[in-house]
Every structure is written in structure tokens, then in C-alpha cells.
Amino acid sequence: MSALEALAIAATGIVAGTINTVVGSGSLITFPTLLAFGFPALVANVSNTVGLVPGSVSGVVAYRRELRGQAIRLPAPAIAAAAGAAGGAVLLLELPSSVFRHVVPGLILAACVLVLLQPTLARRAGRARTTGRARGLSLATFTTAIYGGYFGAAQGVIFISLLGIFVDDDLQRLNALKNVLALVVNAVAAVIFIAASHVSWEAAGLIAAGAVVGGQIGGALGRRLHPALLRVVIVAVGLTAAIVLLV
């Protein structure tokens, strides 16, 4: 890996860490970058997940103020997220790599659609908010975490939409919960990948270094930055990645 490639990967880690803390979908930046530098799709996905864990921790720390008083909400969905992430990670490792190569373009396109629909989903979620729906949230979290353990791009968008439906609270506090759930998913999947798969530690380390910085930037910007421009960039990169994989 050249110095320029290393710098580019670290830079995308910063961008991804920022986006993950503010919106979600940072993997749509880092994953295509690793592909562009010649990493096989499976290695790129595994290394990306491992690398983004420190960034997820950074994002949670950056949003710690919004987490105050929410400890009672976390155990059930966190357990569901861990179980789902383990299932998704095992599916990634057990299914033939050809399945991943064929499925990933569709997942990326679906993630792009979710990013585009995020404002609409958020508005509908706001109208649908009810309390006392812990079981529904846990089931939805489990299902989303399976996807998150398998690939994970835009899982943050899905989580924030689900939280808006099942939890009645301010959006910034819901975003803090989203960051915790994403951390659980990434961490569980990363442990499994480290134990049972090949990780490019050079790439993962560069992404991690950048993502930690990005998590703090995202925490500073997330309370006032409109995500519209970020959404356009994410979708553009995601569509490019899907096209490259399909071709």
C-alpha cells in the first residue's frame, strides 16, 4: 500500500466516522474506497467493520450528553442487536463469497434508497410514535442487526427510523441511542470476524484512526448540520460502488 493510498483510506475513515455519528451510512464511503484499492469484497467488508468500531465508540462518547437518563431503554434492544449482529456475521462467513459479491450491490442500492427516503421516514416515524412497544423495537432491532452484521451500510438510518417509531423522545437523544446500537452491532461482528476471518489490519487501523477523529467531528456538527449535502455524497458514492460491483 502506497503512502497516498494510506492517506486516502485514513481520510475516508474521518468522513465515515463523521457521517456515522451524524446520519449513518459511513460504510458507503470506506467500503468502496477499499474496493478501489484492490481489496477483495469480503476482506474489504470485514476490515471495514473492524476499523469502524473505534469510530463508533468515539461517536457514542461524543453524544454522551444525550444518553443521560436513557440507560433503562438500552438493555433489551442492545441484546437484540448483539444477537442479530452475530447471526449476520456468521452468514457472511458461512455463505460462499460469490453470494456476498452478488448480494452486496443490491444491499448498497437498498441503503442508498433508505438514505434518500430518510426525511420521509423520519416524518412518518414522528407521526407514528407510541410508547410501550419494547417487544416491537427489539424484534425490529434484531432484524436490522442481522443486516448490520452481514454488511451494515445505512444501518444507522434504519435504526434512527425504528427508534422514531418505537420511542417517544427528541431526535438528538434518539440519535445517541442509534450510535449505541450501531456500536453493539459493529463490535460483535468485528469480534467474530477477527476470530474467524482474514482482516487487513493495515486498512482497518487506518480506518480506525480516521473514524475516531470523525466521531468527534460528528458529535460537534451533528446537533446543527443539515444532512442533505451528506446524503447526496453518500448516495453518489454508493451508486458508484454498486455499478462497479455489478459490472
JOLIN-V615544 format. One line per field, one symbol per residue. ss: DSSP state (H for helix, E for strand, L for the rest). psi: psi as a letter, one per 30 degrees, with the letter a starting at -180 (. if undefined). burial: + if it has 24 or more other ideal C-beta (glycine too) atoms within 12 Angstrom, else -. A space follows every 50 residues. Layout:
# JOLIN-V615544
ss = ???
psi = ???
burial = ???
This chain:
# JOLIN-V615544
ss = LLHHHHHHHHHHHHHHHHHHHHLLLLHHHHHHHHHHLLLLHHHHHHHHHH HHHHHHHHHHHHLHHHHLLLHHHHHHHHHHHHHHHHHHHHHHHHLLHHHH HHHHHHHHHHHHHHHHHHHHHHHHHHHHLLLLLHHHHHHHHHHHHHHHHH LLLLHHHHHHHHHHHHLLLLHHHHHHHHHHHHHHHHHHHHHHHHHHLLLL HHHHHHHHHHHHHHHHHHHHHLLLLLLHHHHHHHHHHHHHHHHHHHL
psi = kleeeeeeeeefeeeeeeeeeeelgfffeeeeeeefggkleeeeeeeeee efeeeeeeeeeegeeffkggeffeeefeeeeeeeeeeeeeeeeelkfeee eeeeeeeeeeeeeeeegeeeeeeeeefgkllhheeeeeeeeeeefeeefe dfkgeeeeeeeeeeefkjlkeeeeeeeeeeeeeeeeeeeeeeeefglkkj feeeeeeeeeeeeeeeeeeeffffkkgeeeeeeeeeeeeeeeeeee.
burial = -------++++++++++++++++++++++++++++-+-+-++++++++++ +++++++++++++--++--+--++-+++-++++++++++-+++------+ +-+++-++++++++++-+--++--+---+-------++-+++++++++++ +++++++++++++++++-+-+++++++++++++++++++++++---+-++ --+++++++++++++++++-++----+--++-+++-++++++--+--
